[in-house]
Amino acid sequence: MLSENGKKFLAEKAGKKVDNQYCFAEGGLTLIAYTGERFDNVATYQVAGILFEQKTIGDHDAKNTVITDHGTYEFSYNDFRAANGGDIDVDDVEWIKNNTYCFPIGVTPPPTPTVETAKWTIKQAVDPNGSPVTYARIYIAKKSTTDPNDPAFESLRAYTPEDIIFCDGCDCSQFEDTNVSCVNKGFGYYTIKVEKSGYSPWLKVRYIEPGATYEDTPILIPIEQPPETEAPTWTIKVGEKPAWIVKEKCVVPAVIYPGEIAEFKIAIETTYRDIFWVVLEFYDSYGNKVFDVESEKKVISPTDPEDEKYLTCVFEVTDVFKPGEVYTVRARLMAYHGP
């Protein structure tokens, strides 16, 4: 986005003086770039290209020096961005290259409109004893709601603690280097949800007003967990034909939480020795398959001890699973040779 103020900045500090005007220069400038390199007979668009390079690599504070026919100027990418009111992109550089521009000296450019913002600080989530609860994820909905499953919630892709900046249609890229989240959907009612597996979700509703600051500490209440048990064990009987096809479907409910390690054990009853493995398939409540995973491959024989005639499938639960959702698990038995 190249604003009128951004054009004036470049015409004055990286341009030429023509009569009573500052204009883009087609050459004649000396540039000492932020890298220390010196370039002669430089045009305005090439200075803009150096600024775009700084933006791209993230070196926003290093200074460039431009020697013009009317003075010497030092400025960084952040200096330009403050005047421009936003970032420069490659299309802006191309526009400067292909267009002439001048503005009268002595005419004060209009001030860059101040972007109205508000800030909501979500502090480190804690349990009722005040101990930190790490990796508690933050979600936001642009409405007032008390339903943690409201589809309006969107992930901020951030964990607590986090500062959230609110604005109305502003360019969120201006906050990229500030280690905050940006919401540019305007002001009004918002709901923050903080959740982690094993805890009840924390929700907070606030009416966000321009210029205001807010601060909240999420307190996550542990969910009472059932006593730990061994991994669920299913039994699959191997038929008389080769086991490349489905032998038997084991359908059980499984409550899965992202970030946890899931473990399933499948006992194998077989009349012959072979290399066996299973494929576990997980289906949601609509019957859609959301995940599948293979177990270990293992040689199992009818003469093996009973406590060795099983397959184990261990995997990390990814975010394709919705927290608390009940999934149907089907086990497909596979064998290398068959009887």
N, C-alpha and C positions, 0 to 999 in steps of 0.2 A: 504494500500500500504506500504509494508516494503521494503525500498531501501537498497542498500549496505551500505550507511552511517548510516542508522538506525540500521542495524545489528552490525556495528562496535561500535556504541554508547552503545548498550546493552551489547555487549561482554566485553567492557572495564569497564563500570560503574555498570553493574549488572551481571558480569560473574566472571571467575577465570583466573589466570595466569598459563599457562602451558609452561615451558621452556621460549621461547622468543615470546610467543603468548598470546593474550587474546581470551578466548573461552566462549561459553555459558556454564553455570554451571547447573548441574543436582541437586544441593543442596549445602548446606554449607554457604549460604548467610544469613545475618540478615537484615530484612527489617523493618524500622519504616515508616509506610505508612502515607500518607497525612492526614489521620484521627487521627493519634497519636497512632494507634495500633502497637504493636511489634510482628513480626513473625520471628521465627528461622528456620534454615535449609531450606531456601527458594531457589527455582530454578529460572533461568532466565525467563522462561516462566511465572512464577507467578508474577514477577515484571512487565512483559509486560501486564499481566491481570489487575494489579492495574492501569496501564496507560490507558488501554482501558476503565476501570470503570470511571476514571476521565473524559475521553472524553465524555462518555455517559451521565454523570450527569452534565457536563458543568463546573466542578471545575478545570480549566486548569492551574491556577497559583500556587496552593498549592504545597509545596515541599515534596518529598519523600527522605528518607535517606537510602542508601544501604551500608552495611559494608561488604567488600570483603576481600580476602586474600592479596590484594595488595593496599588497601586504602579505604577511606570512601568518598562516593559521595552523593551530594544533587542535585536533579533535579526535575523539574515540568513536567507536560504533555506538556506545551508549549516549554520547552527546548528540549524535545525529538522530538516534531513535527518539530521544526526548523532544527534539525540535519537530520531528516528523509526526510524532504521535502514534508511532507503530513501527513495525519492521519493514525492511526493504526486501524485495524478491527479485528474481532474475528477469521477470517481465518489466519491472521498473527500470533496471539497468538498460534493457533494450530500448525502452521508451526514451530515456535520456539520450541514448546514442542517435536515435532517429528523429529527434525533435529539437527545435530551437526554443529557447525560453529566456526572457529578460523581465526584470521588474525594476521600477524606478527607485533610485537611491533616496533615502530620506522618508520613504513610506514604511511605517512600522507594520510589519505583518501582524495579522490578528492573532491573539493568543491562542495556543492550542487548547481546545476544550478540555477541562479537567474531567477525568473519568471518575464518576461517583462509584465508590465501592463500600462494601461492608465486610467485616471479618468475623468468622465464627471459629474459635479455637476448640478443637476436640482434644482434650488432654489424654494422657496415657490411661487406658482402661485398667481398672483394678477390681479385685474381688471384694466381698464385704469386709474383709480384714485389712484392706488397703494394700494388699500385695499386687504387684503388676500382673496383668494378664496380657501376655505378648501375642502378637500376630492376630489381634482382633480387627477384623475388616470393617471398613466404613461404607455404608450405602446412603443414598440421598433420594428423597422424593419431593417434587415441587407441589406439595399439598400438605394439608394437615391430616394425618392418619394415625390410628392406633393399631393397625393390622400389620404385624411384621411380615406377612406374606403378600402385602399389597403389590401388584405388578408394577406400580409406578416407581418402585425403588430401583435405582441404578447404582452400580458399583462405582466408587470413586477410584478404584484400583490403588487404594492406600490403606495403611494400617494406622492405628492410634500410636503416638499422638500425631495430629495433623492440623494445620491452619487451612481454612477454606475461605477464599476470596469470592465475594458475590459482586456482579456488575450487570449492567443491562446492555447486552449486545456488544460488549467490548471484545477486543482481540486478546484472547487468553494467552497467546504466545508471549506477551509482554511479561508474564509471570513465570516463564519457563525456568529461569535461573534463580528463582526465589524459594524453591523447595516448598511450594504450597500447591493446593488444588484450586482450580478456578472454575466457577459456575457462572456462565454469562447469560442465564435465562431470566434475568431481572430480579426484582425483589418481591416480597410478600411472604406467604406461609411456606415453610420448608420443614420436612421431618428428617432427622438423622437417625439411622439405625446402625448399631454396632453389634456385631455378633461373632461368636467363635463356637466351634463344636464343643459340646459338653456344658454350655452355659445358655441361660435364657437370653433372648435378644434384648438389648437396651434401646429404647426409643425416646427421642426428645423433639418436641415441636416448638418452633419459634417463628415469630413474624419478623422477617429481616427488613430493616430500614436502611436507606443510604446513609453512610457515615457512621453507622453504629458498630460496636464490637461486642461480641458475646463469648462466653467461655463456659464449658461444661466438662465434667469428669464422668465418663461412663462407668457405672458399677454393674458388673456382670455377676449374676447369681448362678452358682453351679447347679446343674440339673442332677437330681439324685440318680446315681447310676446303679443298675442292677449288679449283683455280685458277679465277679469275673468267672467265666466258664471256659472250658476248652473250646477250640474252634469247632463249628458245627461239622458233623460227619455224616455223609450220605453213603449209601451202599448201592453200587451198580453191579448187576449180574451180567457177566459176559455171555453172549449167546454162542451158538454153534457155528455161525457164519463169520467171515472176516469182519472186524470191528471198525472198518472205515466209515460205516454209516452210524446213525444214531441208534444206540441200543436201548436207552431208557432215559426219560427226562425226569430229573429231580427238580421239583418246583417248591421253593421255600421263600418266605419273605426275608429280606435282609435290609436293615436300616443302615445306610451308608453315610458317612460324614467325610467331606473333602479334607485332605491333609492327614487322615489316619491310615494306618496299615491294616488291611483286611487279610484274613487267613481262612481258607476253607480246606477241609480234609475229605477225601472221597475214598471210601473203602472199596476194594475190587475183589469180587468173588469170581474166580476163573478156574476152568478145568484144564488149561494149558498154559505153558510158559511163553511170555511174549514181552515186548516193550510196549507199555501202555502210557497214555497221557489223556488229559481231558481239556476241553475248551469250555470255559464258563462264559455264558452269555447273560447280560443283565438287561431287563426290560422294564420300562417305566409303566405307570398305571394306564397309559394309553396303548400299551402293547408295542411301543417303539423300542428297538434295541439301541441302547446308549453306550454300551461298552462290552468288549470281550477280551479275554485273557487266557493264555495257555498255562497249564500247570507244568511242573517238571516232567521229564520223561524218565521212566523207571522200569526196570525189568522186574516182573512179578510172576511168581510161580505158585501153583497150588500147594506146594510143600513148604512155602515160606511161613514163618511164624505169623499169627494173626495180626500182631501189632506192627508188622512190616508190610502188610498187603494193603497199602493205601497210598494215595497221591496227595501232595500238598500244593496248594496254590496260594502264594503270598504276593500282594501287590499294593502299591500306594494308591489311595483313592484320589482321583483328580477332580477338577471342578466341573466335569460333565455331570456329576451327581449333584442333585439339589439336597441341601442339608435336611435331614429328617424324612425324606421321601422313602416310601416303601417300594422296593424293587423285587421283581420276580427273577430268580436265578435258574437257568437251565444248564445242565451239564451234559456235554456231548463226549462220549467215550471214544477214544481213538486207539488203534493198535497197529504196530508196524507190519507184522506178518499175517496175523490171523491164525486159526487152527490148522 
